[in-house]
Amino acid sequence: MSDEPVAPTATTFEHATSRLGKIVDELERGDLPLEKSLELFEEGVRLARLAEERIASAEKRVEELLAVDPQGRPVIRKLPIGDEP
């Protein structure tokens, strides 16, 4: 896996968190020039937001899968697969 930034739409939760960990390690070393540190920090913020969005989406899907109607029957509806709307 590359350490280069990846377009957010192509990034999985796992890739985002892995890359975020590498960014944190690099920044914690404290030996980077200011501009490189800012660049990595910006990438890290984008990845953290993307990971939060992926988690929120997964939580919503789980809630929909576990939903019941007022009579206690499971609510059945077609869920999007992948990035489908």
C-alpha positions as a printed Julia matrix, in Angstrom:
85×3 Matrix{Float64}:
   0.0    0.0    0.0
   1.32   3.42  -0.95
   1.84   6.3    1.45
   0.59   8.71  -1.2
  -2.76  10.47  -0.7
  -5.72   8.76  -2.36
  -8.88  10.42  -3.64
 -11.45  10.25  -0.81
 -14.09   8.59  -3.0
 -11.72   5.67  -3.63
 -10.68   5.28   0.01
 -12.06   2.54   2.21
 -12.46   2.93   5.96
  -9.59   0.51   6.48
  -7.28   2.39   4.13
  -8.21   5.73   5.71
  -7.46   4.54   9.24
  -4.24   2.82   8.16
  -3.0    5.92   6.36
  -4.09   8.09   9.27
  -1.97   5.98  11.61
   1.05   6.45   9.37
   0.47  10.2    9.27
   0.27  10.35  13.05
   3.54   8.41  13.33
   5.26  10.78  10.9
   3.98  13.89  12.68
   4.91  12.55  16.12
   8.54  12.12  15.05
   8.71  15.91  14.86
  11.44  16.0   12.25
   9.43  17.23   9.26
   9.56  20.7    7.77
   6.57  22.89   8.61
   5.05  22.73   5.11
   5.22  18.93   5.01
   3.71  18.77   8.51
   0.82  21.01   7.43
   0.28  18.94   4.29
   0.13  15.73   6.32
  -2.12  17.33   8.93
  -4.57  18.43   6.22
  -4.58  14.96   4.71
  -5.15  13.49   8.17
  -8.14  15.74   8.81
  -9.66  14.73   5.46
  -9.11  11.05   6.22
 -10.55  11.37   9.73
 -13.69  13.02   8.35
 -13.99  10.37   5.66
 -13.66   7.6    8.27
 -16.34   9.28  10.4
 -18.65   9.4    7.36
 -18.04   5.71   6.64
 -18.84   4.84  10.28
 -22.02   6.95  10.25
 -23.13   5.27   7.04
 -22.48   1.8    8.47
 -24.37   2.68  11.66
 -27.35   3.88   9.61
 -27.38   0.64   7.62
 -27.28  -1.43  10.81
 -30.14   0.6   12.31
 -32.19   0.04   9.15
 -31.46  -3.68   9.24
 -32.56  -3.92  12.86
 -35.67  -1.74  12.46
 -39.09  -3.05  13.48
 -42.54  -1.63  12.77
 -45.07  -0.73  15.52
 -46.32  -4.34  15.51
 -42.8   -5.65  16.16
 -42.27  -7.06  12.67
 -38.95  -6.5   10.92
 -39.0   -3.59   8.49
 -37.86  -4.84   5.12
 -36.53  -2.46   2.53
 -33.9   -2.65  -0.15
 -30.62  -1.16   1.0
 -28.07   0.29  -1.38
 -25.0   -1.82  -1.99
 -21.6   -0.12  -1.91
 -21.79   3.53  -2.9
 -25.2    3.32  -4.62
 -27.63   6.07  -3.57
